Amino acid sequence: MKKVPVQDIENLLQEIIRVYKELAHQKEPFYKFYKRTKAADYWQTIKNYPGRVVVD
């Protein structure tokens, strides 16, 4: 992601971590989790980050 405003980085990272913690397999490294799930809708929502993250 490019050009994320500084004031929004914390919220964005928290959302990425929340998705990872909620959906990753036990002891699955983040890079493997992302590789396995990169086509999922929640990544599109995060990638199209408009300043706020709303992921169901």
All heavy atoms as atom14 arrays in JSON, in Angstrom:
{
  "sequence": "MKKVPVQDIENLLQEIIRVYKELAHQKEPFYKFYKRTKAADYWQTIKNYPGRVVVD",
  "atom14_mask": [
    [1, 1, 1, 1, 1, 1, 1, 1, 0, 0, 0, 0, 0, 0],
    [1, 1, 1, 1, 1, 1, 1, 1, 1, 0, 0, 0, 0, 0],
    [1, 1, 1, 1, 1, 1, 1, 1, 1, 0, 0, 0, 0, 0],
    [1, 1, 1, 1, 1, 1, 1, 0, 0, 0, 0, 0, 0, 0],
    [1, 1, 1, 1, 1, 1, 1, 0, 0, 0, 0, 0, 0, 0],
    [1, 1, 1, 1, 1, 1, 1, 0, 0, 0, 0, 0, 0, 0],
    [1, 1, 1, 1, 1, 1, 1, 1, 1, 0, 0, 0, 0, 0],
    [1, 1, 1, 1, 1, 1, 1, 1, 0, 0, 0, 0, 0, 0],
    [1, 1, 1, 1, 1, 1, 1, 1, 0, 0, 0, 0, 0, 0],
    [1, 1, 1, 1, 1, 1, 1, 1, 1, 0, 0, 0, 0, 0],
    [1, 1, 1, 1, 1, 1, 1, 1, 0, 0, 0, 0, 0, 0],
    [1, 1, 1, 1, 1, 1, 1, 1, 0, 0, 0, 0, 0, 0],
    [1, 1, 1, 1, 1, 1, 1, 1, 0, 0, 0, 0, 0, 0],
    [1, 1, 1, 1, 1, 1, 1, 1, 1, 0, 0, 0, 0, 0],
    [1, 1, 1, 1, 1, 1, 1, 1, 1, 0, 0, 0, 0, 0],
    [1, 1, 1, 1, 1, 1, 1, 1, 0, 0, 0, 0, 0, 0],
    [1, 1, 1, 1, 1, 1, 1, 1, 0, 0, 0, 0, 0, 0],
    [1, 1, 1, 1, 1, 1, 1, 1, 1, 1, 1, 0, 0, 0],
    [1, 1, 1, 1, 1, 1, 1, 0, 0, 0, 0, 0, 0, 0],
    [1, 1, 1, 1, 1, 1, 1, 1, 1, 1, 1, 1, 0, 0],
    [1, 1, 1, 1, 1, 1, 1, 1, 1, 0, 0, 0, 0, 0],
    [1, 1, 1, 1, 1, 1, 1, 1, 1, 0, 0, 0, 0, 0],
    [1, 1, 1, 1, 1, 1, 1, 1, 0, 0, 0, 0, 0, 0],
    [1, 1, 1, 1, 1, 0, 0, 0, 0, 0, 0, 0, 0, 0],
    [1, 1, 1, 1, 1, 1, 1, 1, 1, 1, 0, 0, 0, 0],
    [1, 1, 1, 1, 1, 1, 1, 1, 1, 0, 0, 0, 0, 0],
    [1, 1, 1, 1, 1, 1, 1, 1, 1, 0, 0, 0, 0, 0],
    [1, 1, 1, 1, 1, 1, 1, 1, 1, 0, 0, 0, 0, 0],
    [1, 1, 1, 1, 1, 1, 1, 0, 0, 0, 0, 0, 0, 0],
    [1, 1, 1, 1, 1, 1, 1, 1, 1, 1, 1, 0, 0, 0],
    [1, 1, 1, 1, 1, 1, 1, 1, 1, 1, 1, 1, 0, 0],
    [1, 1, 1, 1, 1, 1, 1, 1, 1, 0, 0, 0, 0, 0],
    [1, 1, 1, 1, 1, 1, 1, 1, 1, 1, 1, 0, 0, 0],
    [1, 1, 1, 1, 1, 1, 1, 1, 1, 1, 1, 1, 0, 0],
    [1, 1, 1, 1, 1, 1, 1, 1, 1, 0, 0, 0, 0, 0],
    [1, 1, 1, 1, 1, 1, 1, 1, 1, 1, 1, 0, 0, 0],
    [1, 1, 1, 1, 1, 1, 1, 0, 0, 0, 0, 0, 0, 0],
    [1, 1, 1, 1, 1, 1, 1, 1, 1, 0, 0, 0, 0, 0],
    [1, 1, 1, 1, 1, 0, 0, 0, 0, 0, 0, 0, 0, 0],
    [1, 1, 1, 1, 1, 0, 0, 0, 0, 0, 0, 0, 0, 0],
    [1, 1, 1, 1, 1, 1, 1, 1, 0, 0, 0, 0, 0, 0],
    [1, 1, 1, 1, 1, 1, 1, 1, 1, 1, 1, 1, 0, 0],
    [1, 1, 1, 1, 1, 1, 1, 1, 1, 1, 1, 1, 1, 1],
    [1, 1, 1, 1, 1, 1, 1, 1, 1, 0, 0, 0, 0, 0],
    [1, 1, 1, 1, 1, 1, 1, 0, 0, 0, 0, 0, 0, 0],
    [1, 1, 1, 1, 1, 1, 1, 1, 0, 0, 0, 0, 0, 0],
    [1, 1, 1, 1, 1, 1, 1, 1, 1, 0, 0, 0, 0, 0],
    [1, 1, 1, 1, 1, 1, 1, 1, 0, 0, 0, 0, 0, 0],
    [1, 1, 1, 1, 1, 1, 1, 1, 1, 1, 1, 1, 0, 0],
    [1, 1, 1, 1, 1, 1, 1, 0, 0, 0, 0, 0, 0, 0],
    [1, 1, 1, 1, 0, 0, 0, 0, 0, 0, 0, 0, 0, 0],
    [1, 1, 1, 1, 1, 1, 1, 1, 1, 1, 1, 0, 0, 0],
    [1, 1, 1, 1, 1, 1, 1, 0, 0, 0, 0, 0, 0, 0],
    [1, 1, 1, 1, 1, 1, 1, 0, 0, 0, 0, 0, 0, 0],
    [1, 1, 1, 1, 1, 1, 1, 0, 0, 0, 0, 0, 0, 0],
    [1, 1, 1, 1, 1, 1, 1, 1, 0, 0, 0, 0, 0, 0]
  ],
  "atom14_positions": [
    [[0.84, -1.17, 0.0], [0.0, 0.0, 0.0], [0.88, 1.23, 0.0], [1.84, 1.3, 0.74], [-0.89, 0.01, 1.22], [-1.94, -1.02, 1.17], [-3.11, -0.67, 2.44], [-2.9, -2.11, 3.37], [0.0, 0.0, 0.0], [0.0, 0.0, 0.0], [0.0, 0.0, 0.0], [0.0, 0.0, 0.0], [0.0, 0.0, 0.0], [0.0, 0.0, 0.0]],
    [[0.52, 2.14, -0.81], [1.29, 3.36, -0.92], [0.44, 4.54, -0.46], [-0.78, 4.51, -0.56], [1.73, 3.59, -2.36], [2.64, 2.49, -2.88], [3.03, 2.76, -4.3], [3.93, 1.63, -4.78], [4.28, 1.79, -6.16], [0.0, 0.0, 0.0], [0.0, 0.0, 0.0], [0.0, 0.0, 0.0], [0.0, 0.0, 0.0], [0.0, 0.0, 0.0]],
    [[1.12, 5.51, 0.04], [0.51, 6.79, 0.38], [-0.57, 6.7, 1.45], [-1.59, 7.37, 1.37], [-0.02, 7.48, -0.87], [1.07, 7.76, -1.88], [0.56, 8.48, -3.08], [1.69, 8.69, -4.06], [1.25, 9.34, -5.27], [0.0, 0.0, 0.0], [0.0, 0.0, 0.0], [0.0, 0.0, 0.0], [0.0, 0.0, 0.0], [0.0, 0.0, 0.0]],
    [[-0.37, 5.86, 2.43], [-1.28, 5.81, 3.57], [-0.9, 6.97, 4.48], [0.26, 7.1, 4.85], [-1.16, 4.48, 4.34], [-2.03, 4.5, 5.59], [-1.53, 3.32, 3.44], [0.0, 0.0, 0.0], [0.0, 0.0, 0.0], [0.0, 0.0, 0.0], [0.0, 0.0, 0.0], [0.0, 0.0, 0.0], [0.0, 0.0, 0.0], [0.0, 0.0, 0.0]],
    [[-1.84, 7.83, 4.83], [-1.52, 8.95, 5.71], [-0.96, 8.46, 7.04], [-1.4, 7.44, 7.57], [-2.87, 9.64, 5.92], [-3.71, 9.2, 4.77], [-3.23, 7.83, 4.41], [0.0, 0.0, 0.0], [0.0, 0.0, 0.0], [0.0, 0.0, 0.0], [0.0, 0.0, 0.0], [0.0, 0.0, 0.0], [0.0, 0.0, 0.0], [0.0, 0.0, 0.0]],
    [[0.01, 9.18, 7.55], [0.69, 8.8, 8.79], [-0.31, 8.57, 9.92], [-0.19, 7.6, 10.67], [1.72, 9.88, 9.19], [2.3, 9.6, 10.56], [2.82, 9.95, 8.16], [0.0, 0.0, 0.0], [0.0, 0.0, 0.0], [0.0, 0.0, 0.0], [0.0, 0.0, 0.0], [0.0, 0.0, 0.0], [0.0, 0.0, 0.0], [0.0, 0.0, 0.0]],
    [[-1.31, 9.41, 10.04], [-2.27, 9.28, 11.13], [-3.13, 8.02, 11.01], [-3.77, 7.61, 11.97], [-3.15, 10.53, 11.25], [-4.07, 10.78, 10.07], [-3.45, 11.59, 8.95], [-2.24, 11.79, 8.9], [-4.28, 12.07, 8.05], [0.0, 0.0, 0.0], [0.0, 0.0, 0.0], [0.0, 0.0, 0.0], [0.0, 0.0, 0.0], [0.0, 0.0, 0.0]],
    [[-3.13, 7.37, 9.85], [-3.96, 6.18, 9.64], [-3.18, 4.87, 9.71], [-3.76, 3.79, 9.68], [-4.67, 6.26, 8.3], [-5.64, 7.41, 8.23], [-6.22, 7.76, 9.29], [-5.83, 7.97, 7.14], [0.0, 0.0, 0.0], [0.0, 0.0, 0.0], [0.0, 0.0, 0.0], [0.0, 0.0, 0.0], [0.0, 0.0, 0.0], [0.0, 0.0, 0.0]],
    [[-1.86, 4.93, 9.8], [-1.04, 3.71, 9.78], [-1.37, 2.79, 10.95], [-1.5, 1.58, 10.77], [0.46, 4.06, 9.75], [0.8, 4.67, 8.39], [1.32, 2.83, 10.02], [2.22, 5.18, 8.28], [0.0, 0.0, 0.0], [0.0, 0.0, 0.0], [0.0, 0.0, 0.0], [0.0, 0.0, 0.0], [0.0, 0.0, 0.0], [0.0, 0.0, 0.0]],
    [[-1.52, 3.34, 12.13], [-1.8, 2.49, 13.3], [-3.1, 1.71, 13.13], [-3.14, 0.5, 13.36], [-1.86, 3.33, 14.57], [-2.09, 2.51, 15.81], [-2.12, 3.34, 17.08], [-1.83, 4.54, 17.04], [-2.45, 2.76, 18.12], [0.0, 0.0, 0.0], [0.0, 0.0, 0.0], [0.0, 0.0, 0.0], [0.0, 0.0, 0.0], [0.0, 0.0, 0.0]],
    [[-4.16, 2.37, 12.69], [-5.44, 1.68, 12.49], [-5.34, 0.63, 11.4], [-5.91, -0.46, 11.53], [-6.54, 2.68, 12.14], [-6.9, 3.56, 13.3], [-6.7, 3.2, 14.45], [-7.41, 4.74, 13.01], [0.0, 0.0, 0.0], [0.0, 0.0, 0.0], [0.0, 0.0, 0.0], [0.0, 0.0, 0.0], [0.0, 0.0, 0.0], [0.0, 0.0, 0.0]],
    [[-4.62, 0.94, 10.35], [-4.45, -0.01, 9.25], [-3.7, -1.25, 9.72], [-4.12, -2.38, 9.46], [-3.69, 0.66, 8.11], [-3.41, -0.2, 6.89], [-4.71, -0.68, 6.26], [-2.59, 0.58, 5.89], [0.0, 0.0, 0.0], [0.0, 0.0, 0.0], [0.0, 0.0, 0.0], [0.0, 0.0, 0.0], [0.0, 0.0, 0.0], [0.0, 0.0, 0.0]],
    [[-2.61, -1.07, 10.44], [-1.86, -2.21, 10.95], [-2.67, -3.03, 11.95], [-2.61, -4.26, 11.94], [-0.55, -1.73, 11.6], [0.5, -1.23, 10.62], [1.68, -0.65, 11.38], [0.93, -2.31, 9.67], [0.0, 0.0, 0.0], [0.0, 0.0, 0.0], [0.0, 0.0, 0.0], [0.0, 0.0, 0.0], [0.0, 0.0, 0.0], [0.0, 0.0, 0.0]],
    [[-3.43, -2.38, 12.78], [-4.27, -3.1, 13.73], [-5.29, -3.97, 12.99], [-5.57, -5.09, 13.41], [-4.98, -2.14, 14.67], [-4.06, -1.54, 15.71], [-4.78, -0.54, 16.6], [-5.89, -0.11, 16.33], [-4.12, -0.16, 17.68], [0.0, 0.0, 0.0], [0.0, 0.0, 0.0], [0.0, 0.0, 0.0], [0.0, 0.0, 0.0], [0.0, 0.0, 0.0]],
    [[-5.83, -3.47, 11.9], [-6.81, -4.24, 11.14], [-6.15, -5.44, 10.45], [-6.69, -6.54, 10.45], [-7.49, -3.36, 10.1], [-8.62, -4.05, 9.38], [-9.73, -4.52, 10.31], [-9.92, -3.98, 11.4], [-10.43, -5.48, 9.92], [0.0, 0.0, 0.0], [0.0, 0.0, 0.0], [0.0, 0.0, 0.0], [0.0, 0.0, 0.0], [0.0, 0.0, 0.0]],
    [[-4.97, -5.25, 9.91], [-4.24, -6.36, 9.29], [-3.92, -7.43, 10.33], [-4.1, -8.62, 10.08], [-2.95, -5.84, 8.61], [-3.32, -5.0, 7.38], [-2.05, -7.0, 8.21], [-2.17, -4.25, 6.77], [0.0, 0.0, 0.0], [0.0, 0.0, 0.0], [0.0, 0.0, 0.0], [0.0, 0.0, 0.0], [0.0, 0.0, 0.0], [0.0, 0.0, 0.0]],
    [[-3.48, -7.02, 11.49], [-3.17, -7.96, 12.58], [-4.43, -8.68, 13.04], [-4.42, -9.88, 13.28], [-2.46, -7.23, 13.74], [-1.07, -6.79, 13.29], [-2.39, -8.13, 14.98], [-0.4, -5.81, 14.22], [0.0, 0.0, 0.0], [0.0, 0.0, 0.0], [0.0, 0.0, 0.0], [0.0, 0.0, 0.0], [0.0, 0.0, 0.0], [0.0, 0.0, 0.0]],
    [[-5.54, -7.97, 13.13], [-6.81, -8.59, 13.55], [-7.22, -9.68, 12.56], [-7.59, -10.8, 12.96], [-7.91, -7.54, 13.66], [-9.23, -8.13, 14.19], [-10.4, -7.18, 14.01], [-10.74, -6.98, 12.62], [-11.43, -7.86, 11.87], [-11.8, -9.01, 12.37], [-11.71, -7.6, 10.61], [0.0, 0.0, 0.0], [0.0, 0.0, 0.0], [0.0, 0.0, 0.0]],
    [[-7.14, -9.39, 11.27], [-7.51, -10.37, 10.25], [-6.6, -11.59, 10.33], [-7.05, -12.73, 10.29], [-7.45, -9.73, 8.84], [-7.54, -10.78, 7.75], [-8.56, -8.71, 8.68], [0.0, 0.0, 0.0], [0.0, 0.0, 0.0], [0.0, 0.0, 0.0], [0.0, 0.0, 0.0], [0.0, 0.0, 0.0], [0.0, 0.0, 0.0], [0.0, 0.0, 0.0]],
    [[-5.31, -11.36, 10.49], [-4.34, -12.45, 10.6], [-4.63, -13.31, 11.82], [-4.7, -14.54, 11.73], [-2.93, -11.86, 10.65], [-1.84, -12.86, 10.95], [-1.58, -13.92, 10.1], [-1.06, -12.72, 12.09], [-0.57, -14.83, 10.37], [-0.04, -13.62, 12.36], [0.2, -14.67, 11.51], [1.2, -15.57, 11.78], [0.0, 0.0, 0.0], [0.0, 0.0, 0.0]],
    [[-4.83, -12.69, 12.98], [-5.08, -13.45, 14.2], [-6.38, -14.25, 14.11], [-6.47, -15.37, 14.61], [-5.14, -12.51, 15.41], [-3.78, -11.95, 15.8], [-3.9, -10.89, 16.85], [-3.93, -11.49, 18.22], [-3.91, -10.45, 19.28], [0.0, 0.0, 0.0], [0.0, 0.0, 0.0], [0.0, 0.0, 0.0], [0.0, 0.0, 0.0], [0.0, 0.0, 0.0]],
    [[-7.35, -13.69, 13.45], [-8.67, -14.33, 13.37], [-8.69, -15.49, 12.37], [-9.35, -16.5, 12.6], [-9.7, -13.27, 12.94], [-11.11, -13.76, 12.91], [-12.07, -12.64, 12.56], [-11.96, -11.55, 13.15], [-12.92, -12.86, 11.68], [0.0, 0.0, 0.0], [0.0, 0.0, 0.0], [0.0, 0.0, 0.0], [0.0, 0.0, 0.0], [0.0, 0.0, 0.0]],
    [[-7.94, -15.38, 11.26], [-8.1, -16.32, 10.17], [-6.89, -17.22, 9.88], [-7.01, -18.17, 9.1], [-8.46, -15.56, 8.89], [-9.74, -14.73, 8.98], [-9.92, -13.89, 7.73], [-10.95, -15.61, 9.21], [0.0, 0.0, 0.0], [0.0, 0.0, 0.0], [0.0, 0.0, 0.0], [0.0, 0.0, 0.0], [0.0, 0.0, 0.0], [0.0, 0.0, 0.0]],
    [[-5.75, -16.94, 10.47], [-4.55, -17.75, 10.19], [-4.66, -19.11, 10.86], [-5.29, -19.27, 11.89], [-3.31, -17.03, 10.68], [0.0, 0.0, 0.0], [0.0, 0.0, 0.0], [0.0, 0.0, 0.0], [0.0, 0.0, 0.0], [0.0, 0.0, 0.0], [0.0, 0.0, 0.0], [0.0, 0.0, 0.0], [0.0, 0.0, 0.0], [0.0, 0.0, 0.0]],
    [[-4.03, -20.09, 10.23], [-3.91, -21.41, 10.85], [-2.94, -21.32, 12.02], [-2.08, -20.43, 12.05], [-3.4, -22.43, 9.84], [-4.35, -22.66, 8.71], [-3.95, -23.12, 7.48], [-5.7, -22.49, 8.6], [-4.98, -23.23, 6.68], [-6.06, -22.85, 7.33], [0.0, 0.0, 0.0], [0.0, 0.0, 0.0], [0.0, 0.0, 0.0], [0.0, 0.0, 0.0]],
    [[-3.03, -22.25, 12.93], [-2.16, -22.24, 14.1], [-0.7, -22.29, 13.65], [-0.32, -23.1, 12.81], [-2.47, -23.42, 15.0], [-1.73, -23.39, 16.31], [-2.17, -24.51, 17.22], [-2.88, -25.43, 16.81], [-1.77, -24.44, 18.46], [0.0, 0.0, 0.0], [0.0, 0.0, 0.0], [0.0, 0.0, 0.0], [0.0, 0.0, 0.0], [0.0, 0.0, 0.0]],
    [[0.12, -21.39, 14.18], [1.56, -21.29, 13.9], [1.87, -21.01, 12.43], [2.96, -21.28, 11.95], [2.3, -22.53, 14.37], [2.23, -22.73, 15.86], [3.08, -23.88, 16.31], [2.99, -24.03, 17.82], [3.87, -25.07, 18.32], [0.0, 0.0, 0.0], [0.0, 0.0, 0.0], [0.0, 0.0, 0.0], [0.0, 0.0, 0.0], [0.0, 0.0, 0.0]],
    [[0.93, -20.43, 11.69], [1.15, -20.08, 10.29], [1.82, -18.71, 10.2], [1.27, -17.73, 10.7], [-0.19, -20.05, 9.53], [-0.06, -19.71, 8.08], [-1.4, -19.75, 7.35], [-2.44, -19.48, 7.99], [-1.4, -20.06, 6.16], [0.0, 0.0, 0.0], [0.0, 0.0, 0.0], [0.0, 0.0, 0.0], [0.0, 0.0, 0.0], [0.0, 0.0, 0.0]],
    [[2.99, -18.62, 9.59], [3.64, -17.32, 9.46], [2.8, -16.38, 8.58], [2.05, -16.84, 7.71], [4.97, -17.63, 8.78], [5.13, -19.1, 8.82], [3.77, -19.69, 9.02], [0.0, 0.0, 0.0], [0.0, 0.0, 0.0], [0.0, 0.0, 0.0], [0.0, 0.0, 0.0], [0.0, 0.0, 0.0], [0.0, 0.0, 0.0], [0.0, 0.0, 0.0]],
    [[2.96, -15.1, 8.81], [2.15, -14.12, 8.07], [2.33, -14.25, 6.57], [1.37, -14.19, 5.82], [2.46, -12.69, 8.53], [1.59, -11.69, 7.82], [0.3, -11.47, 8.24], [2.07, -10.99, 6.73], [-0.52, -10.56, 7.58], [1.26, -10.08, 6.07], [-0.03, -9.86, 6.49], [0.0, 0.0, 0.0], [0.0, 0.0, 0.0], [0.0, 0.0, 0.0]],
    [[3.56, -14.42, 6.1], [3.79, -14.48, 4.65], [3.05, -15.65, 4.02], [2.52, -15.52, 2.89], [5.28, -14.48, 4.31], [5.98, -15.81, 4.5], [6.12, -16.7, 3.44], [6.52, -16.17, 5.73], [6.77, -17.91, 3.61], [7.17, -17.38, 5.9], [7.29, -18.25, 4.84], [7.93, -19.45, 5.01], [0.0, 0.0, 0.0], [0.0, 0.0, 0.0]],
    [[2.95, -16.78, 4.71], [2.21, -17.93, 4.18], [0.71, -17.65, 4.23], [-0.03, -18.03, 3.32], [2.55, -19.2, 4.95], [3.91, -19.75, 4.61], [4.15, -21.08, 5.27], [5.5, -21.64, 4.88], [5.74, -22.95, 5.5], [0.0, 0.0, 0.0], [0.0, 0.0, 0.0], [0.0, 0.0, 0.0], [0.0, 0.0, 0.0], [0.0, 0.0, 0.0]],
    [[0.27, -17.03, 5.31], [-1.14, -16.66, 5.42], [-1.54, -15.74, 4.28], [-2.55, -15.97, 3.62], [-1.4, -15.98, 6.77], [-2.74, -15.32, 6.87], [-3.89, -16.08, 6.96], [-2.86, -13.94, 6.88], [-5.14, -15.48, 7.05], [-4.1, -13.33, 6.97], [-5.24, -14.11, 7.05], [0.0, 0.0, 0.0], [0.0, 0.0, 0.0], [0.0, 0.0, 0.0]],
    [[-0.73, -14.73, 4.01], [-1.06, -13.79, 2.93], [-1.04, -14.49, 1.58], [-1.93, -14.29, 0.76], [-0.11, -12.6, 2.92], [-0.48, -11.63, 1.83], [-1.6, -10.83, 1.95], [0.26, -11.55, 0.66], [-1.98, -9.97, 0.94], [-0.1, -10.69, -0.35], [-1.22, -9.9, -0.21], [-1.6, -9.06, -1.21], [0.0, 0.0, 0.0], [0.0, 0.0, 0.0]],
    [[-0.04, -15.33, 1.35], [0.05, -16.05, 0.08], [-1.19, -16.93, -0.14], [-1.74, -16.99, -1.23], [1.31, -16.9, 0.06], [1.59, -17.57, -1.25], [2.91, -18.3, -1.23], [3.2, -18.93, -2.57], [4.46, -19.65, -2.58], [0.0, 0.0, 0.0], [0.0, 0.0, 0.0], [0.0, 0.0, 0.0], [0.0, 0.0, 0.0], [0.0, 0.0, 0.0]],
    [[-1.65, -17.56, 0.93], [-2.82, -18.45, 0.86], [-4.12, -17.68, 0.67], [-5.05, -18.16, 0.03], [-2.88, -19.28, 2.15], [-4.06, -20.21, 2.27], [-3.99, -21.08, 3.51], [-3.99, -20.36, 4.76], [-5.06, -19.89, 5.38], [-6.26, -20.05, 4.84], [-4.95, -19.26, 6.53], [0.0, 0.0, 0.0], [0.0, 0.0, 0.0], [0.0, 0.0, 0.0]],
    [[-4.2, -16.46, 1.2], [-5.48, -15.74, 1.23], [-5.49, -14.46, 0.39], [-6.46, -13.71, 0.46], [-5.84, -15.36, 2.67], [-4.85, -14.46, 3.17], [-5.96, -16.57, 3.56], [0.0, 0.0, 0.0], [0.0, 0.0, 0.0], [0.0, 0.0, 0.0], [0.0, 0.0, 0.0], [0.0, 0.0, 0.0], [0.0, 0.0, 0.0], [0.0, 0.0, 0.0]],
    [[-4.45, -14.21, -0.4], [-4.33, -12.9, -1.05], [-5.48, -12.55, -1.99], [-5.69, -11.38, -2.29], [-3.0, -12.75, -1.74], [-2.75, -13.67, -2.89], [-1.35, -13.46, -3.42], [-1.01, -14.5, -4.46], [0.39, -14.38, -4.85], [0.0, 0.0, 0.0], [0.0, 0.0, 0.0], [0.0, 0.0, 0.0], [0.0, 0.0, 0.0], [0.0, 0.0, 0.0]],
    [[-6.25, -13.5, -2.43], [-7.39, -13.22, -3.3], [-8.68, -12.96, -2.53], [-9.71, -12.63, -3.12], [-7.61, -14.37, -4.27], [0.0, 0.0, 0.0], [0.0, 0.0, 0.0], [0.0, 0.0, 0.0], [0.0, 0.0, 0.0], [0.0, 0.0, 0.0], [0.0, 0.0, 0.0], [0.0, 0.0, 0.0], [0.0, 0.0, 0.0], [0.0, 0.0, 0.0]],
    [[-8.63, -13.07, -1.21], [-9.85, -12.91, -0.4], [-10.35, -11.46, -0.41], [-9.58, -10.51, -0.57], [-9.56, -13.34, 1.03], [0.0, 0.0, 0.0], [0.0, 0.0, 0.0], [0.0, 0.0, 0.0], [0.0, 0.0, 0.0], [0.0, 0.0, 0.0], [0.0, 0.0, 0.0], [0.0, 0.0, 0.0], [0.0, 0.0, 0.0], [0.0, 0.0, 0.0]],
    [[-11.65, -11.32, -0.25], [-12.29, -10.0, -0.29], [-11.75, -9.04, 0.76], [-11.66, -7.84, 0.52], [-13.8, -10.13, -0.1], [-14.47, -10.76, -1.31], [-13.88, -10.76, -2.41], [-15.58, -11.27, -1.14], [0.0, 0.0, 0.0], [0.0, 0.0, 0.0], [0.0, 0.0, 0.0], [0.0, 0.0, 0.0], [0.0, 0.0, 0.0], [0.0, 0.0, 0.0]],
    [[-11.42, -9.54, 1.95], [-10.97, -8.63, 3.0], [-9.66, -7.95, 2.63], [-9.42, -6.82, 3.04], [-10.89, -9.31, 4.37], [-10.17, -10.63, 4.41], [-8.8, -10.69, 4.52], [-10.88, -11.81, 4.37], [-8.14, -11.91, 4.57], [-10.24, -13.04, 4.42], [-8.87, -13.07, 4.52], [-8.22, -14.27, 4.56], [0.0, 0.0, 0.0], [0.0, 0.0, 0.0]],
    [[-8.8, -8.57, 1.83], [-7.57, -7.89, 1.4], [-7.89, -6.78, 0.42], [-7.25, -5.74, 0.42], [-6.58, -8.88, 0.79], [-5.98, -9.81, 1.79], [-6.02, -11.17, 1.76], [-5.25, -9.48, 2.98], [-5.37, -11.7, 2.86], [-4.89, -10.68, 3.62], [-4.88, -8.28, 3.58], [-4.17, -10.71, 4.81], [-4.16, -8.31, 4.76], [-3.82, -9.52, 5.36]],
    [[-8.88, -7.0, -0.42], [-9.29, -5.93, -1.35], [-9.79, -4.71, -0.57], [-9.48, -3.59, -0.91], [-10.36, -6.42, -2.32], [-9.81, -7.28, -3.43], [-8.7, -6.59, -4.2], [-7.57, -7.05, -4.16], [-8.98, -5.52, -4.87], [0.0, 0.0, 0.0], [0.0, 0.0, 0.0], [0.0, 0.0, 0.0], [0.0, 0.0, 0.0], [0.0, 0.0, 0.0]],
    [[-10.56, -4.97, 0.47], [-11.06, -3.88, 1.31], [-9.9, -3.13, 1.94], [-9.88, -1.9, 1.95], [-11.99, -4.43, 2.41], [-13.06, -5.14, 1.79], [-12.54, -3.31, 3.27], [0.0, 0.0, 0.0], [0.0, 0.0, 0.0], [0.0, 0.0, 0.0], [0.0, 0.0, 0.0], [0.0, 0.0, 0.0], [0.0, 0.0, 0.0], [0.0, 0.0, 0.0]],
    [[-8.93, -3.86, 2.44], [-7.78, -3.22, 3.08], [-6.92, -2.49, 2.04], [-6.47, -1.38, 2.27], [-6.95, -4.26, 3.86], [-7.76, -4.73, 5.08], [-5.61, -3.68, 4.31], [-7.13, -5.89, 5.83], [0.0, 0.0, 0.0], [0.0, 0.0, 0.0], [0.0, 0.0, 0.0], [0.0, 0.0, 0.0], [0.0, 0.0, 0.0], [0.0, 0.0, 0.0]],
    [[-6.71, -3.1, 0.87], [-5.9, -2.46, -0.17], [-6.53, -1.18, -0.7], [-5.84, -0.26, -1.09], [-5.67, -3.43, -1.33], [-4.67, -4.5, -1.01], [-4.48, -5.42, -2.19], [-3.52, -6.54, -1.85], [-3.38, -7.49, -2.95], [0.0, 0.0, 0.0], [0.0, 0.0, 0.0], [0.0, 0.0, 0.0], [0.0, 0.0, 0.0], [0.0, 0.0, 0.0]],
    [[-7.84, -1.13, -0.73], [-8.54, 0.06, -1.2], [-8.79, 1.03, -0.07], [-9.75, 1.79, -0.09], [-9.87, -0.34, -1.87], [-9.63, -1.15, -3.11], [-8.65, -0.96, -3.81], [-10.52, -2.08, -3.38], [0.0, 0.0, 0.0], [0.0, 0.0, 0.0], [0.0, 0.0, 0.0], [0.0, 0.0, 0.0], [0.0, 0.0, 0.0], [0.0, 0.0, 0.0]],
    [[-7.93, 0.98, 0.91], [-8.01, 1.76, 2.14], [-8.31, 3.23, 1.87], [-7.49, 3.94, 1.3], [-6.68, 1.63, 2.87], [-6.64, 2.29, 4.21], [-7.33, 1.75, 5.27], [-5.92, 3.45, 4.41], [-7.3, 2.35, 6.51], [-5.89, 4.05, 5.64], [-6.57, 3.51, 6.68], [-6.54, 4.09, 7.91], [0.0, 0.0, 0.0], [0.0, 0.0, 0.0]],
    [[-9.49, 3.7, 2.26], [-9.85, 5.1, 2.03], [-9.54, 6.03, 3.2], [-9.97, 7.16, 3.21], [-11.37, 5.01, 1.83], [-11.76, 3.93, 2.77], [-10.61, 2.93, 2.74], [0.0, 0.0, 0.0], [0.0, 0.0, 0.0], [0.0, 0.0, 0.0], [0.0, 0.0, 0.0], [0.0, 0.0, 0.0], [0.0, 0.0, 0.0], [0.0, 0.0, 0.0]],
    [[-8.83, 5.58, 4.2], [-8.6, 6.38, 5.4], [-9.15, 5.71, 6.62], [-8.7, 5.95, 7.72], [0.0, 0.0, 0.0], [0.0, 0.0, 0.0], [0.0, 0.0, 0.0], [0.0, 0.0, 0.0], [0.0, 0.0, 0.0], [0.0, 0.0, 0.0], [0.0, 0.0, 0.0], [0.0, 0.0, 0.0], [0.0, 0.0, 0.0], [0.0, 0.0, 0.0]],
    [[-10.11, 4.83, 6.4], [-10.68, 4.02, 7.49], [-10.81, 2.6, 6.97], [-11.13, 2.39, 5.82], [-12.08, 4.53, 7.88], [-12.07, 5.87, 8.55], [-13.48, 6.23, 9.02], [-14.48, 6.21, 7.97], [-14.7, 7.2, 7.11], [-13.99, 8.28, 7.15], [-15.65, 7.12, 6.23], [0.0, 0.0, 0.0], [0.0, 0.0, 0.0], [0.0, 0.0, 0.0]],
    [[-10.61, 1.65, 7.82], [-10.75, 0.25, 7.44], [-12.04, -0.29, 8.01], [-12.29, -0.16, 9.2], [-9.57, -0.6, 7.95], [-9.77, -2.06, 7.62], [-8.27, -0.1, 7.35], [0.0, 0.0, 0.0], [0.0, 0.0, 0.0], [0.0, 0.0, 0.0], [0.0, 0.0, 0.0], [0.0, 0.0, 0.0], [0.0, 0.0, 0.0], [0.0, 0.0, 0.0]],
    [[-12.85, -0.86, 7.16], [-14.06, -1.53, 7.61], [-14.04, -2.9, 6.96], [-14.21, -3.03, 5.77], [-15.33, -0.76, 7.18], [-16.57, -1.49, 7.63], [-15.31, 0.66, 7.74], [0.0, 0.0, 0.0], [0.0, 0.0, 0.0], [0.0, 0.0, 0.0], [0.0, 0.0, 0.0], [0.0, 0.0, 0.0], [0.0, 0.0, 0.0], [0.0, 0.0, 0.0]],
    [[-13.79, -3.93, 7.76], [-13.73, -5.3, 7.26], [-14.71, -6.13, 8.05], [-14.69, -6.12, 9.27], [-12.3, -5.87, 7.39], [-12.27, -7.31, 6.92], [-11.3, -5.02, 6.61], [0.0, 0.0, 0.0], [0.0, 0.0, 0.0], [0.0, 0.0, 0.0], [0.0, 0.0, 0.0], [0.0, 0.0, 0.0], [0.0, 0.0, 0.0], [0.0, 0.0, 0.0]],
    [[-15.56, -6.87, 7.35], [-16.53, -7.75, 8.03], [-15.89, -9.07, 8.34], [-15.07, -9.57, 7.72], [-17.76, -7.96, 7.15], [-18.51, -6.65, 6.95], [-18.44, -5.78, 7.81], [-19.18, -6.54, 5.9], [0.0, 0.0, 0.0], [0.0, 0.0, 0.0], [0.0, 0.0, 0.0], [0.0, 0.0, 0.0], [0.0, 0.0, 0.0], [0.0, 0.0, 0.0]]
  ]
}
